[in-house]
Amino acid sequence: GFDNIILEPVSKVYNKLPEPIKNGTGNFTSNIATLLSVPNYLLQGNLSGAGNATASFLINTTIGIVGLGDPASLMGFEAQKEDLGQTLGAFGVETGCYFVLPILGPTTVRDTVGMVGDTFIDPFSLITWREKELKGISGSKIDYIGVKSATAVDFRADNIKNFDSLEKNSMDLYSSIKSIYLQNRYQKIKNSTDSGDEDWGSF
């Protein structure tokens, strides 16, 4: 219902924006998401990945003008997004049951725990959502919600045709999305680039 009434219509309007604006928004949200990758790479013991993600964020934030551009990729610093759900999976934690959260969408028990845990280790979350827990640093929850909302709209807009195709051709839409989600998460945990559903992108 949320998708039909709000997210899909907004995404269709978003797709009509000039390409530079769309690309800039996607680059900006992806750059902020890179911050979450750094602590997760460190928790996985992947120092190379942490260094690559840090370099990507610094280059795009400076040369890329607060992340609107993506010169880091052209320089070879294209970090894969990592979250705590992936980190737990890398340590062998099972997915648990699959379910769909209102507004937030598909997830599993492991990924839900990871989602909550991410708010405690994500630098952007700490500066905005949990600013009262930090001394001398302030932010705004509106900033956090705004970036997450922009990320969701950008993802939905990129996959308008994919979702429409699923809705029209799937015998069981719930099962189809469940299969795509679980396969995508498995490939991300394995750090595989051959996921078979690359067009779906990721949050």
Order of alpha helices (4+ residues) and beta strands (2+ residues): alpha-alpha-alpha-alpha-alpha-beta-beta-alpha-alpha-alpha-alpha-alpha
